[in-house]
Amino acid sequence: MEPLSLIRLIYGTFLILRGLLFWRMKPVNILAGYDEKKVMDKEGLAKWIS
């Protein structure tokens, strides 16, 4: 396997796992710039990110 293919596989796996994490657990408070007072729909934000 070429090094670039391996890097893309690792990066893609990381992004998929991050999307699943936000979709299932909805930890939007760890996002940069997240302000609880400004966000009205926490679940909608988590769904949009994932």
N, C-alpha and C positions, 0 to 999 in steps of 0.2 A: 504494500500500500504506500502510495506517495505521501510525503509529509504534509503537503497542502490538503490532500483529501482527509487525512486524519484530523487536521486542525478544523476543517469545515464540519466534520462529523462531531467533534467535541463541542464546537460552538453551537451547532444546530441542536444537539441534545440539551445543552444548557438553556437555550431559549425555550425549547419545548417544556422542560421541567419548570422553568420560571413562569411560563404561561399557565401551566397546570396548578402551580402553587397559588397564583393570584385568583384563578378561577374557583378553586375549591376552598381555600382558607381565607381569602379576601383580606390580606394584611396591608391595606392601602396606607396605613399610618407610617410605613417605612419609606414611602415615596418622598423624594425631594420636593419641597414646596407644597406638601399636603397641609391644608388648613381645614380643620374639622368644622370651623364656622362657615367656610365658603362652600363646602361640599354638601349638597342636599341629599344625594343618592349614593351612598357608599357602595352598595351592591352594583349599581349601574357603572360606577367608576371602575370597580374591580373587573366587571365583565368587559368593559371597553379596553382595559389594559391587556387582559388575557386574550 
